[in-house]
Amino acid sequence: MERAKTLQPDEQRVADMFAIAQHRDQAALARLFDHYVPRVRSFCMAAQPGSNIMADDIAQEVMIRIWNKAHTYKPEAASLNTWVFTLARNARIDYLRKNSRHQSDIDPEYLWRNVIDENADPFKDAQQKRDQERIQQGLDKLPSDQKQVLAKVYLEGKTHKEAAEELSLPLGTIKSRVRLALHKLTIYVKR
């Protein structure tokens, strides 16, 4: 009588991932849910203590992504834990981007205008002022299309996708312009 091979816990989770990818196995998803949801919640809570709702939302989003993207998992590229926590990290970033945009009529310049730094370092201040001037000069030298994309992504906090939609441009064009602009700024600032 031949005994069935017992899988190690990690091997079982990988087998469950393949069962989801190939057969949409809900029992396998339930096992992964039981294993990963508490860990993903802990990951989120460690980054932002007291954020129970955020942790729950992100854990749910990770499980949805596991269900929808199980077929993309490649065990030769990364361990299942690495893959799942990459999903968790990306879901957390997406959540924070989506939920942290608030409009405010408060001018941040006004808030900091009269603050005096008691630990001021004149050399550090001079260096920072010089760096700011170089960055501004570099920005002034950029083509307007690259300047516009940098403003959308870094000043307005838009994702590349959002900037592409707002500017009615392909996503690849946005990414290329950002990359080119940052490269040129690096060259301008180092001079």
Contacts in CASP RR format, 6 or more apart in sequence:
PFRMAT RR
TARGET T0000
AUTHOR 0000-0000-0000
METHOD contacts of the structure
MODEL  1
MERAKTLQPDEQRVADMFAIAQHRDQAALARLFDHYVPRVRSFCMAAQPG
SNIMADDIAQEVMIRIWNKAHTYKPEAASLNTWVFTLARNARIDYLRKNS
RHQSDIDPEYLWRNVIDENADPFKDAQQKRDQERIQQGLDKLPSDQKQVL
AKVYLEGKTHKEAAEELSLPLGTIKSRVRLALHKLTIYVKR
7 15 0 8 1.000
10 79 0 8 1.000
10 80 0 8 1.000
10 81 0 8 1.000
12 31 0 8 1.000
13 31 0 8 1.000
13 32 0 8 1.000
13 35 0 8 1.000
13 80 0 8 1.000
14 75 0 8 1.000
14 80 0 8 1.000
15 28 0 8 1.000
16 25 0 8 1.000
16 28 0 8 1.000
16 29 0 8 1.000
16 31 0 8 1.000
16 32 0 8 1.000
17 28 0 8 1.000
17 32 0 8 1.000
17 66 0 8 1.000
17 70 0 8 1.000
17 73 0 8 1.000
17 80 0 8 1.000
18 70 0 8 1.000
19 25 0 8 1.000
19 27 0 8 1.000
19 28 0 8 1.000
20 28 0 8 1.000
20 29 0 8 1.000
20 32 0 8 1.000
20 66 0 8 1.000
20 67 0 8 1.000
20 70 0 8 1.000
21 70 0 8 1.000
21 71 0 8 1.000
21 73 0 8 1.000
22 71 0 8 1.000
29 63 0 8 1.000
29 66 0 8 1.000
29 67 0 8 1.000
32 63 0 8 1.000
32 66 0 8 1.000
33 63 0 8 1.000
36 59 0 8 1.000
36 62 0 8 1.000
36 63 0 8 1.000
36 66 0 8 1.000
36 84 0 8 1.000
37 59 0 8 1.000
37 62 0 8 1.000
37 63 0 8 1.000
40 55 0 8 1.000
40 58 0 8 1.000
40 59 0 8 1.000
40 62 0 8 1.000
40 84 0 8 1.000
40 85 0 8 1.000
40 88 0 8 1.000
41 55 0 8 1.000
41 56 0 8 1.000
41 58 0 8 1.000
41 59 0 8 1.000
43 85 0 8 1.000
43 88 0 8 1.000
43 92 0 8 1.000
44 51 0 8 1.000
44 54 0 8 1.000
44 55 0 8 1.000
44 58 0 8 1.000
44 59 0 8 1.000
44 88 0 8 1.000
44 92 0 8 1.000
45 51 0 8 1.000
45 52 0 8 1.000
45 55 0 8 1.000
47 92 0 8 1.000
48 54 0 8 1.000
54 92 0 8 1.000
54 95 0 8 1.000
54 99 0 8 1.000
57 95 0 8 1.000
58 88 0 8 1.000
58 91 0 8 1.000
58 92 0 8 1.000
58 95 0 8 1.000
59 88 0 8 1.000
61 91 0 8 1.000
61 94 0 8 1.000
61 95 0 8 1.000
62 84 0 8 1.000
62 87 0 8 1.000
62 88 0 8 1.000
62 91 0 8 1.000
65 87 0 8 1.000
65 91 0 8 1.000
66 84 0 8 1.000
66 87 0 8 1.000
69 87 0 8 1.000
73 80 0 8 1.000
73 83 0 8 1.000
77 83 0 8 1.000
78 86 0 8 1.000
97 157 0 8 1.000
97 159 0 8 1.000
101 157 0 8 1.000
131 189 0 8 1.000
134 188 0 8 1.000
134 189 0 8 1.000
134 191 0 8 1.000
135 185 0 8 1.000
135 188 0 8 1.000
135 189 0 8 1.000
137 188 0 8 1.000
138 184 0 8 1.000
138 185 0 8 1.000
138 188 0 8 1.000
138 189 0 8 1.000
139 147 0 8 1.000
139 150 0 8 1.000
139 185 0 8 1.000
141 184 0 8 1.000
141 188 0 8 1.000
142 150 0 8 1.000
142 181 0 8 1.000
142 184 0 8 1.000
142 185 0 8 1.000
145 177 0 8 1.000
146 177 0 8 1.000
146 178 0 8 1.000
146 180 0 8 1.000
146 181 0 8 1.000
146 184 0 8 1.000
147 181 0 8 1.000
148 167 0 8 1.000
149 163 0 8 1.000
149 167 0 8 1.000
149 174 0 8 1.000
149 177 0 8 1.000
149 178 0 8 1.000
149 181 0 8 1.000
150 177 0 8 1.000
150 178 0 8 1.000
150 181 0 8 1.000
150 182 0 8 1.000
152 158 0 8 1.000
152 162 0 8 1.000
152 163 0 8 1.000
152 166 0 8 1.000
152 167 0 8 1.000
153 159 0 8 1.000
153 160 0 8 1.000
153 163 0 8 1.000
153 174 0 8 1.000
153 178 0 8 1.000
158 166 0 8 1.000
160 171 0 8 1.000
160 172 0 8 1.000
160 174 0 8 1.000
160 175 0 8 1.000
160 178 0 8 1.000
161 171 0 8 1.000
163 169 0 8 1.000
163 174 0 8 1.000
164 170 0 8 1.000
164 171 0 8 1.000
164 172 0 8 1.000
164 173 0 8 1.000
164 174 0 8 1.000
167 174 0 8 1.000
END
